[in-house]
Amino acid sequence: MLMTDSTTIRVDRDTHRRLLDLSQSADLSLMEVLRRATAALEQQLFVAEAKSQMQRLRADPQAWADYLRDSSLTEVSDGVD
């Protein structure tokens, strides 16, 4: 990816060393390591929020029954038996 615009961030020395180690072991640029780390954290937070919402939904018996009923109406067959 061509970097057309950038900024500088400060990190402590230990974090910088760890980023360099990851960069070298994965044969990636520091920027790519940061991009992937950011994407991984975004995904982790998304999944945690989805799990939390499902737990709240399951804690309410009526809401859970409604969810199951509604989801059965929207099931799409994948054609695989």
C-alpha positions in Angstrom: 0.0 0.0 0.0 1.4 3.4 -1.0 1.6 5.8 2.0 0.4 9.2 0.8 -0.3 10.7 4.1 1.1 9.9 7.5 1.6 11.1 11.0 3.9 10.1 13.9 2.9 8.3 17.0 4.9 7.8 20.2 5.3 4.3 21.7 7.4 3.2 24.6 10.6 1.3 23.9 9.3 -2.1 24.8 6.3 -1.7 22.5 8.6 -0.5 19.7 10.9 -3.5 20.2 7.9 -5.9 20.1 6.6 -4.3 16.9 10.0 -4.6 15.3 10.2 -8.3 16.4 6.8 -8.9 14.8 7.7 -7.0 11.7 10.9 -9.0 11.2 9.4 -12.4 12.1 6.4 -11.8 9.7 8.5 -10.1 7.1 6.1 -7.1 7.2 6.6 -3.4 7.5 6.0 -1.7 10.8 3.0 0.1 9.2 1.5 -3.3 8.1 2.0 -4.7 11.6 0.2 -1.8 13.1 -2.6 -2.0 10.5 -3.1 -5.7 11.2 -3.0 -5.2 15.0 -5.6 -2.4 14.6 -7.8 -4.7 12.5 -7.4 -7.5 15.0 -8.4 -5.3 17.9 -11.4 -4.0 16.1 -12.5 -7.5 15.3 -11.9 -8.6 18.9 -14.0 -5.7 20.2 -16.8 -6.4 17.7 -17.0 -10.0 18.7 -16.9 -9.1 22.4 -19.8 -6.7 21.9 -21.8 -9.3 19.9 -21.3 -11.9 22.6 -22.4 -9.4 25.3 -25.5 -8.5 23.3 -26.4 -12.2 22.9 -25.9 -12.9 26.6 -28.3 -10.0 27.4 -30.7 -11.4 24.9 -30.5 -14.9 26.3 -31.0 -13.6 29.9 -34.5 -12.4 28.8 -36.6 -15.5 28.1 -39.3 -13.7 26.1 -36.7 -11.8 24.0 -34.8 -15.0 23.4 -37.9 -16.8 22.2 -38.8 -13.9 20.0 -35.2 -13.9 18.6 -35.4 -17.6 17.8 -38.8 -17.3 16.2 -37.7 -14.3 14.1 -34.4 -16.0 13.1 -36.3 -19.1 11.9 -38.2 -17.0 9.5 -35.1 -15.6 7.9 -33.1 -18.8 7.5 -31.6 -19.2 4.0 -30.8 -22.7 2.8 -27.3 -23.1 1.5 -28.3 -26.0 -0.7 -25.9 -28.4 1.1 -27.5 -31.6 2.6 
